[in-house]
Amino acid sequence: MKDRKSLIVDLNDAGTQKNLSHLIDVIHVFSQKIINTQTEQEIFDVLVDYIGDQLALEDCVVYRVQKKTNTIIQVAVFTPEKKTRSSINNRLELKIGEGNAGIVAKTGKSLLISDVSKSKNYIPDNVAPGSELEVPVKINEEVYAVISSENHNKDFYNSSHVKLFEVISSIAIGAIVKIQEATKQNVIKEKLEGVLEKKSIDLDRAIDTLSSQYSTLKYEQDKQETLIQEIHHRVNNNLQVISSILRLYINSNSDNRNCLPEIYNRIQAMGLIHQNIYRSKEMNLVDINAYLRDLLNYLRSTDDSGESSIDIDVKFHYFSLDTLVPLGLFLTDIYYFWKGKMKENDVTSTSLQLSIKKDFKISKYELLLTDQSNKQLFSGVDFQKEEHVSEIMMMALIDQLDGEMSYNYDNGNGIRLLFS
């Protein structure tokens, strides 16, 4: 208790040099104490604790104005026996205009009551009736809180107390406003950061979308350029093939008029490849099943040597064009050769089976073309010695495919082609 009394400022004798100096120190130290506070609650706690200690108060309370409920409620309490840092039990809540603290909250003017027994608005608290001091804490002329203090002695408070409390109130308000502004700035900052983050995400998405679109367009452009180059290459190759076919017929003894359908059919076999390229829109992704189906259907439509059905069994989806062009021409020639042998042997109808699979042992593809005829169609045939353009073409195409061809009869005729 001795230490506490040594710090007391006697405001009833504030005119002495010692008390004036001590009063200035109280204000200065209070200002320093709330500089590092982070919340409004910390400011109110420091206010009641420090001022209560320095002025040897029996009681010091801060009421916070609640606009929504039109009330004031205790938020910080000091007594010599109990500091405010612990929780407040039974917080007192008053309506605006109720009790002396409520009146100050309503009027915004300080209230000094020397004898509370004569005050009809006094509401008994922890301290026995004596004197009471109520000072508003205002922001922009609007009451924000009320500082309340009671003492069991009458005439304990004087105008110096009022002035000191008002100065302390002004300092506290400055700190509260600073915290509120910082809070607003943080809210604005968080909102801006949220907006920036969203914009950043939107921008990243836009960049990703544009990048994806650019990559797609670049891919399509590169593909189109490659396709154009391939078209030039393929057209040139096909023209060379056609030129070679025409040269073979020109150099043969055949009737040129009878040769035209054969030449046309070979050109059509190459043309069907390009139709399938156009469908897939990929230069090197021609569906071999679709191509073979189109080719054999076309060959059947041009054939008048008898009825025949063709079953296709191919285990692969795609072949390269370098393989597919000579393979298609080979199938065209072998089909007409087969049908010609059927006509020579009076076979009017048959069922053909075409299969292509891979022989992994020798790393080559195997083409099998078989029928169910009861007549041997290729007996005595030697393609190496044949002088007809069709046979010459087949041997040339087999060489181009790096292939080997054989034929046999086993309850039906069969031709086997191994190719790379």
Secondary structure, DSSP 8 states (H G I E B T S, - for coil): -HHHHHT---GGGTTSHHHHHHHHHHHHHHHHHTTT--SHHHHHHHHHHHHHHHTT-S-EEEEEEETTTTEEEEEEEE-SSS-TTS--SS--EEETTSHHHHHHHHH---EEES-GGG-TT----SS-SSEEEEEEEEETTEEEEEEEEEESSTT---HHHHHHHHHHHHHHHHHHHHHHHHHHHHHHHHHHHHHHHHHHHHHHHHHHHHHHHHHHHHHHHHHHHHHHHHHHHHHHHHHHHHHHHHHHHHHSSS-HHHHHHHHHHHHHHHHHHHHHHHHHT-TT-EEHHHHHHHHHHHHHHT--S-EEEEEEEE--SEE-HHHHHHHHHHHHHHHHHHHHHHHHTT--EEEEEEEEEEETTTTEEEEEEE---SS-SSTT--TTT--SHHHHHHHHHHHHTT-EEEEEESSSEEEEEEE-
